Amino acid sequence: MEDAVARAGGASNSMTVSVDAFIERGGFAGAARQKLAGDASSRSYKRISLDGNSAILMQDPDQSSVKSFLKVSEILKDWGYSAPEILVDGSKDGLLLLEDFGDELFARILETAPEREMELYTLAADFLVDLTKQDAPTGLKLYSQSYVLDQNALFLDWYVPNILGESLPDKARFFFQQIWRELFELLSEDQEVFLYRDFHAENLFFLEGRKGLRQLGLIDYQDAMTGPAAYDLASLLQDARRTVSTELATSIVDHYVSRTNYDQKEFMRSYSILGAHRCLRILGVFTRLAKQQNKDRYSRFMPRVLGYLNSNLAHPDLVALKHWIKVTLGNNMDEVPL
């Protein structure tokens, strides 16, 4: 154990020197560093400031994630969107120095200016509409049936045992996965687009001074895929970290559908299926973070996620999933015992 601690300490010192040298390469030697709020991953961000200039230092121990970020950044820029400029590429060391978009995150703006909610969410929806006009890029992972079934494990292995107090029986697991095989077949193949995946108010900036869709600053898209268009709209409007009213969600969905010419009934079925899958996945992820990493703060988001889930389950095509949850978990889905 002591040897492991010593090795960890040595690695930390080495990384400090590496980061210092990397920042110096970007012209920020001796710059002030301010830690910024991160997400549920091991990725971290710092604002680097010197003589009135600033940049964002991104550190990620997963080099494949950094390379994916660079790849997706190039795709988004080629399409004319506002992904941050890469100031210094240190991806082989898990480091990037990025353009600083400032502090105008949607989530932060809406804390003090809730009257701008329709404006900001319409801008985000218009970006998603524009994505439907782009050819789905090659080389990204596919939101496939096998991916959905694999992601179901987060709910089945973490949230469900936490509710039941024991592991889920194999038979119940089999039926759950069979339900999702059938639900996946209901998704329209005609609505496959670039899939941002983590498209919500804490990953979107309003960039004053830019025009049109370039007003939307984009970050945290390294997990992008190719998949059904309704997923990102569900991600935006079923936000685990802030409540989006039913009235706003309905208005934005109508706005989106009217501009894409998707069939309303077909789109809402996909929206409910994908929203439900996303909610179940999040419940599993948040339970794992609380149990495995002692990040109990995520438990406060779970009642909101359960509310979104129940709304999705009201769709008639999700009756089998709703029945499975009722039979397997009973009324415990209203509880969050972490």
Secondary structure by P-SEA (a helix, b strand, c coil): caaaaaaaaaaaaaaaaaaaaaaaaacccbbbbbbcccccccbbbbbbbcccbbbbbbbbccaaaaaaaaaaaaaaaaacccccccccccccccbbbbbbcccccaaaaaaccccaaaaaaaaaaaaaaaaaacccccccccccaaaaaaacccccccaaaaaacccccaaaaaaaaaaaaaaaaacccccccccccccccccccccccccccccccccccccccccccaaaaaaaaacccccccaaaaaaaaaaaaaaacccaaaaaaaaaaaaaaaaaaaaaaaaaaaacccccccccaaaaaaaaaaaaaccccaaaaaaaaaaacccccccccc
